[in-house]
Amino acid sequence: MPAKTGEQYMQRLKKAHNNVYIDGSKVDDVTSHPAFKNVVQSMAMLYDRQHEIPDKMLYSSPSTGDKVGMTFLQPKTIDDLIKRREAITEWAKLSGGLMGRSPDYLNAEVMAMGVSNELFAEADPMFAENARKYYEYARENDISLTHTLIHPQVNRAKAQSEQKDANVALHLVEKNKDGIIVDGVRLLATQGGITDEILVFPSTVKKAGELDDPYSIAFALPNNTEGLKFISRESFDYGKNHWDHPLSSRFEEGDAIVSFENVFVPWERVFVCGNSSICNRTFRETNAVVHMSHQVVAKNIVKTEFLLGIALCIMDSIGIDQFQHVQEKGAEIMLALETMRSHLFRAEHNAKTDKWGTMTPDFKALDAARNWYPRIYPRMVEILRILGASGLMGIPTEADFHHQELGPILHRALQGKNLHGYERVQLFRLAWDMTMSSFGSRQMHYEYYFFGDPIRMGMAYFDSYEKDTYKEFVKDFLGKSSKGNPAYLNV
């Protein structure tokens, strides 16, 4: 099946009947359950968008000629790279960049893994062929994916093999002629259970040693596989209307603990089996992290544009846009936005074709952006809270405005410079849901840890940064300067 519609996405979920649990109960149908139905509708909106603007969102499959999702595209030129990013941007705009795990994120990963698959052949040529075929399968069937990367937080001071309960983390139990058996727990599958399949891969940051080989596995499975359970955290969609909770009532993706109870994985779905060395190199040597970062930076630009728009509307609504400190705070967000745009421009226009024929963005620019955004996003949220001030607390509900006695009072009391009370509170509820609600708090936490611990990421960035050029610059400068010193200083 080529690129699917929103209705087809929902019908798949109904038919799959994934093993999803929330609040101590099994979910019968995620498309109608209060915790999931709204985000499922938002996901369906993304898939419908593909067919509303097919020239931007679809392309002809190289294997079937069918129209498939542009976000699966293997870019061969810089123009291809930009076309894929424009499709990513179209999806991000529908949520203001607030759906961090929209399908394009893992579509980019599957593409990179599928075309740059020779790393997996180090263990067995079968694994490379599996990766190639899975990319084609996902593209041709428009598979939606969740994924899980990290082990439970039991004792981070020890390796998995040294844990008191060494079997709590997902691990290899058995190999047989048909496949492998795996058992244990993984964290933290965003959109777990409201997608078609799950990708299990190693961490992008935390490296493993040979003793961790039993935990070093990578594979893909349908989300309704026997023994596979998604245990969802409490939903931050509280069943409120879109006026009162404009973001959390639409884009609460959810996060889930994933339990594998002696789950069978057929060989054709396995990419890495008990090899820590390959796992450690997967994301970098396949360029998957580059293409995933390209999607993330494009999404974060849209998110910053949305946040800036809210900030500017708040300034205008209560007449604070001429104050010096307010303009200075607005400028901070503008600078963040333009910096992200510059990183993206450099990444795309300095792109080069890799050895697999894929036009690959300049990772230096993307790596800087993905390390910087977790540090700046909390500040932008803080700015929005400062600008909103007490207005973010004085936010009655839509029902209050429709009350016969209260409505007129609120319309008058909460009016803005050029907005009626109803309009101003609607704007401030949007800012509140972006920053102070449970949903908003999760967004900030999510961005901070998007690619992993920012401190660990920063250390890796520092270690890999080319430093000798800059040290030689200073040494050369000092060497030249000494030539002009007085003779007694050169003794």
C-alpha positions, 0 to 999 in steps of 0.5 A: 500500500502506498502513502496512507490516509488518516483513516487508513492509519486509524483503521490499522490501529483498530485492526492491530489491537496493540497491547497498550495499558494505562491507569492499570487497565488494558486499552481496548481501542486507542482510537477511541480511548480518552487518553489517546483518541485526540493525538490519534486524530492529530496523527491522522491529520498528518497522513491526510496532509500528504494527500492534500499537497501531494506535490510537496509531501509525496514522491514516486517510489523507485521500486513500485512507482507508487506515491510514497511519503516524501519523508522516506526519500533517500536524497541524492541532491541538495534539492532533494534534501531541501524537498524532504525538509520542506515536507518535514516542515509541513508536518511540523507546522500542523502541531507548532513543532510540538509532536516530537515523534511525528513519523518523519523522525524515524522515517529518516532513521529507517532510510539511513539504516536501509541504504547504509547497511553494510555495517550490519554485514560485519556480523552476517550479510543477512542483517544488512539485507534485512535493513535494506528490505525493512526500509523498502517495506516501511516506505511502501506501506507507510509504516508508522514507528515508535522506538526504544533506546534505553535501559531502565534506570536501576543503577547507572553507576554499573554496566547492565551486566553488573546490575543486581537484576541483570535480566531486567533490561531487554536482553537476548535469551536464545537463538534458534533456526527461526529467529531470536527470543528476547526478554526484559524492559526498555524505556521510553517509547513515545507514541508507544501503541499508537503506531504500527511497529517498534524499532529497538535500537542501541542508545545514541549516546551511551556506549556499551562494552563486550560484557553488554553483548547480550543487551546489544540487539536491534530489530523491528516488530509489529506492536501487536506481537505476542508478549509485547506490552506498552505500559503508558504513563499518565496522560496529560490530555485531561479530556478538556476542550481545545479552547481550555487546553489548546495543545495538550488536547491535540498533541499529547503523544504519550510515553511508555515503558515497553515490556518484552516477555519472551518475545520471538523476533524472526531473523528477517526482522533482526539487524544486530544480534549480540554485538556491542561494537556494531551497536556503538557505531550504528547511528554514526556510521550509517549516518542515521544520526545525521538524517534524524538530526536534520529532521529534529532541527527543522522541527525545532525551527518551527517550534521556535517560530511558534513560540516567538509568535505566542510571545509577540502576540502576548506583548501586543495584547497587553501593550508591553511591546515598547518596554526595553526589557520586553524587547530584549527578551523578544530579541533572545527568542529571535536570535535563537530562531535565526541561529537555528536557521543558520545551522540548518542552512549550513547543514543543507548547503554544505551537504555532501554525497556519502559513499552510499550515494545519499546526499548527507547534511553537514553534521557539524552544523546539525551537531551544534544545533542539537547540542545547543537547543536543549540549553536554549529551549528552557530559557525561551519557555522562561521568557514566555512565562515572564512576559505572561506574568500573572496573566498566566494564572488568571485564565478562566475556562471557556465555560466561565465566559459562557456563564450568564452572570460571569461572562460579562464580568470576565469580558470586561475585566480580562480585556487586552489592549486590542482584544476582548477578554475572551480572545485574550484569555484564549491566547494566554491559555495557549501560552500556559499550555505551552509552558506551565501545564503538565503538557508544557512541563513535559515539552521542556523536559523532553527537549532537554533530554531529546538526544540524551543527557545534555552533559554527556552529549556536551562531553562527546561534542567536546571530545570530537571537536577538532581543536588543534587548528585553534591551538596552533593559531594561538601558538603561531601568534605567540611565536610571531609576537616573540620576534618583536620582543626586546632582546633581554626578554629573549635571553 
